[in-house]
Amino acid sequence: MKEGIYITTRRIISKIHLWLSMLAGVFIVLIGLTGSLLVFEPEINSMLHPNLYKVTEGEKVTYQQALQGVSEAHPKGQIDRVYTPNEPNARGVYLFRLKEGKEQLNIFVDPGTGYINGTLGDKGLFKLITEFHEKLLLKDFNGEKIIGMIGFIFFFITLSGLYLWWPGIKKWARGFILRRNANPYVRQYDLHKVIGGVSIPFLLVVSLTGALFAYDDMIFGWFGAEAKVMPPEEQLISKALPSGKLPLDELFSRAEKEVPQGTLMQVRMPKKVERGNPEGAVEFRISNSFDPGNGNVKVWIDQYSGKVVGKLDPHVNSGLMYQTWHLPLHTGSFGGLFTKILYAIGGLTPSILMFTGVYMWWYKKKNKRKQKIDKAVV
């Protein structure tokens, strides 16, 4: 009786595994491949555009000087972020991200001279790859939500695969055996089983964290919690003074004093003020001695007075574990080069699993068709 229930359950789960894979398999493969590329975006970009990362030796220009040069070159641009030379994406230069009209621009500044090395816009290779990975190039059709749904489908495919793969505690080693001298179907089955078994932890993590980018607020809300902990919005404002705004260098200095052992990674400038709305404070992201990502200590500073109006530190404030680990777990940045390599390889596994899975499905279909023909002839 129990054996019959087990066989029936296994067949049902096998069908679900197959149907979900057929439904979303091509998208999962493409998202995995683009994800593998994005893991090494700064490194690949520096190979494709070495001129953008030119660093002239000598004393560095100040942040304010670099900011002024970018502002003069793009007077109509709204600067969103400034990546310092310590930030992995910047790779030793000042990287400014600004919006000019409808176009998002990445501007690379030589820290030794303050000159602009070059610009990458919306037509850059990695801009296209990122748009596909995050939104399937569907900017106006809730592409991010669709990606989130695909992430959940991939998560359930992986869970069902884990059920089908699991040979039992006593026979767990069978899940990692490749049989020799077997027919083509068995060889593909074993390869599918072994690759899937080895990559299950990775696939569960990246599929779930990927889905949560779109749906974490909703899911946390079901339990009366918040996905992202932030100081009150009314606290993070700048109050205008007749003396005007402080230079960015001064704000940098004050942010660094808040985290003496930290490394300043990036600055997020407040959005353009609309009539009737208060002006936001400048957000600084700093890495401390143990940081799974890049810049999980956040400090907000009033642009006029230089006063710290908000601060979040994962080692001090409770409830920050999720937002501290979410992105690093999805991108592999928490372990340096080693985990980035593992994640890049892991992004290729859906391609192998899809190829072997399609082959097994086709092989079974072919054999069933052959059996019907043989019976008809008899």
N, C-alpha and C positions, 0 to 999 in steps of 0.2 A: 504493500500500500504506500509506504513512505517513498519507496523507490519510484513508483509510478508518479507520485506528486512531484518528486524531484525532477524526473524526466520532462513532465509537462511544463513545470516552471522554467526549466532550462530552455525548452523550445520557445516559450513565449518571450523570454528575455533575449534569446538569440534573434528572434524576429524584430524585436524593438531595436536592438543593437544595429541590425541590418538596415531597417527602415530609416532610423535617424541618421545613419551614416550616408545613405543614399540621398537623403533630403539636404544635408548640409555639408557633405564631404568635400566638395570642390571648394567651397568658401573656407572651410577649416584649413585645407591644404594651403590656399593662397594667403590666409591670415598668418599661418605658421611660417611660411617662407618670407613674407614681408617682416614678420617679427624678428626672424633670424638676422635680417639685414639691419634692422633698427637697433639691435643690441650693439652693433659696432658702427653706428652712424658717424660719430665724430672721427673715428679712425679711417673709415672709408672716405669720408668727405675730405680729410686732410690729404689722402692719396690722390683723389680726383681733382682737388683744387688746392694744391700746396701753396699757391700764392696768397690765399686767404689767411693762412696761418703764419705769415712771415713775422718774425719777432726780431727787432733790431736791438742788439746788445747795448747796455748802458742804463742810465737812470730812467725809470718809467715816468711817463706823463701822469698827471693826476687824473682821477676819475672825472672831475669837473671839466678838465681840459678835453678829455676824450668825448664827454657828453656835449660840450660846446661845439666841437668839430662836427659831430653827427647832426646836431640841431641846425647848424649853418648849412650843411649839405642837403638836409631834408627839412626845410622850415615848416612844411605843412604836415610833417609826420608826427604821430603821437607815440612816444616811446613807452613800451609796455614793460620791458625787462632789460636788465643789464647783467650779463654773466661776467664774472671776474675771471682773470687768467687762471685761477685755481679751480674753476668749475670744469668738469670733464668735457662738457660740450664745447667750451671755449678753447681748450688745448693751448693755453699760454697767451691768448690774445683777449682783448675786450670784445665781447659779442653783444651787440645791441639788437633787440627785437622791437620793431616799431611797425605801426600800421599807417600807411599813406594811401588815403582814399579807401579802396576796397582791397588793396594788396598788402600782404604781410611780408615784411622784409627782414632778413638777417644781415646785419652790417658788421664787418670784421675790422677792428682797429688795431694797428700795430702799437703795442704799449710803449715801445721805445721812442717813437716819433709822434704818435698821435694821428698819423695819416690813415685814411681808410684804405685797407688792403683790397676790398671788393665787397660785393653784395650778392646775396642769393635771394631770389624772390619766390613767388608762388609756382614758377615753372621749373624750379630745381627738382632734381631726381628724387631726393628724399622727402621733399614736400609732397610729391605725388604718392610715394610709398606710404608716408604717414597718413595721408587722407584716406587711402584705401584701407590701411590696417585699422584705423579708428572709426571710419564712417562709410567704407565701401564706395567712396567718392560720391555719396548721396548727401550733400550738404543740406538740401532743402526737403529731405524725406525721412527725417529722423534716423539717419544712418547709424548714429551712435547707439540708438535703441535696438536697431536690427543686429548690430554687432554684439550687443549684450545678450540678445536672445540666442544667437549662434553660440556664444560662450556657454550659456546654460545647457544648450543641446549637446555641446561637446563634453561638458561635465557629466551629463547623464550617459553619453556614449562611453565615456571612460569608466564610470561606475559599473555599467552593464558589462563592459569588457573585463573589469576586475572580477566580477562574479563568474563569468564564463572561463576566465583564466585560472582561477583559484583551484588547485588540485587537492587541497586539504593540508593540514598541518604536518601529517606524517609523510606526505608525498610532495611537499612544497618544491623540492628540487626538480621535479618533473616539469615544472613550469619554465625551466631554463635549458631544456634539452633540445638540440637539433639532431634529428635522426638522419643518418646517412643511408644511402642505397634505397631511398624511399621514392615513391612516384611523385610527379610534379605537384600534385595537390598537397600531399603530406609535407613536402619541403616548404611550400608557401605557407601552409598552416603553422608549421613549427616556427618559421621566421616571424610570422604575424604574432604568434603567441609570445616568443622570447622578446622581440622589440617592444611589444605592448607591455609585457610584465616589467621590464626594466624601466620603462618610461612612465608607468602609471603615476607615481608620486608627482613627477614634474607636470604631467598633463592635467592632473586634478588641480594643482596649484594655479597654473597659468590660465586654465579655462575659467575657474571660479573667480580669480582676481580680475580677469578681463571682463567678465560679465558684470562684476560689481561696479566697474567704472560708470556704468549707465544706470544701475538699479540699487546702489547701496543706500541712498537716501530713503527710497521707498521701503526696502527690506528692514533697515534699522528702525524706521518709523512704525512698523508693525509691532515692535517690542517696546515702543515708547522711548527709543534712544535716538541719538544723532550720530551719523557717520563721521561727521567732521566737527571737531571741537574748535570753537573760535571765541575770542573775546567779544563782548557785546558790540554791535556795529556802531552804536553811538559813541563808543569809547575810542574807536579807531579813526579819529578825524584830526585835521589840522586847523587851528584857529588863526586866521589871518592877522598879521601884525604890520604896522606902518613900516617897519624896518625891512620887510620883505622876507623872502625865503633864504634859508641858510644854504651855503654851497654844499654840493653833494659830498665833497671830501669831509666836511665837518660832520655830516650825518653818518658817513661811513665810520669815522673815528669813534663816535658815540655808540654806535651799534657794536663795534668790536670790543669796547670796554665792558659791555653787558655780558659778553662771553669771552673772558680773557684767554682761555685755552682753545678757543674755537677758530675756525677758518671761514672767512666770509666767502660765500659762494655766488649769491645772486641778489639782485635788488628788483623789487616789483613796484613800479611807479603807479600812483593812483590814477584811476580813469579820469578822463576829461570831465571837468565839472559842468553839470547842466544847471540851468537856472533854478534856483530854489533849493538845490542840494548842497550839503556841506562838502568841503574838500577833504579827501581822504589822506591818511598818513602814509608815509613811505614804508614798505615792508622789506625787511632784510632777512635773508635766509642764511643761516650759519651752521656749519658742521662742527660738532664737538668731538671729543676723543673717540667716542663710540657712536657711530651713526650708520645705520644700515643703508641709508640713501645719501643724498647730497643736500644738506641744508634743512634739517628737520627742527632746528631751533629757530623760532621766528620772533623777530623784534620789530615793533612798529614805532616810528618816531615822527613827531610833529615837525613838519617842514619849516616852520617859522621859529618856534622856540627851541627846538632840539630836544624836547622832553620825550622820554619814553612813555608812550600811551598804552602799550600792550606788549605782552611777552608770553610765549609758549615754549616750554622745554619738556621733552618726553621724560627726562629724568626727575622732573619736579612735579609736573602736572599729571594727574591721573586721567585715564580715558583716552590717551593719545596713541595707544599701541596699534590700533587698526590703521589710522591714517599715516603712522610712521612706517609701518611695514608693507602697506598695500602696494605702492609703486615698486619698491625694491624687490618684493617677492615676484612681481609680474615681469620685471625686466632683468633680474639677476644681478643688480648692481650691489647687492649687500655683501658679496664675497670677492669683489675686485675682478681681476682678469680671469681667474679660474672659473668662477661661476658664470661669467659672461660667455666664456667658451662653451660651457655645458649648456647654457640656455640657447646659444646659437645652434648647437648640434641638436638639442631637443626640438627646436622649431622645424627640423627636417623630418622628425619621426611621423607626423601625420601623413606626409607624402608616401613613406614606406608602408605604413599601415593601410592607406587607401589602395595602393597598388596591389599588395598581397590580398587584401580583402576582396577587391574587385575580381582578381584572378580566381579566388576560391569560389565566388558566386558564379562566375562564368563557367568554371570547370564543372560545378554541380549541374548547372543548367544544361550544358552540353551532354553530360552523361544521362540526365533524365530524358532528354530528347532522343538520344540514341536508344535507350531502353524502350521507349514508346514505339520507335520504328522497328526494333527487333521483335517486340510483341505483336505488332501489326503484321509483320512478315510471317510469323509462325501461325 
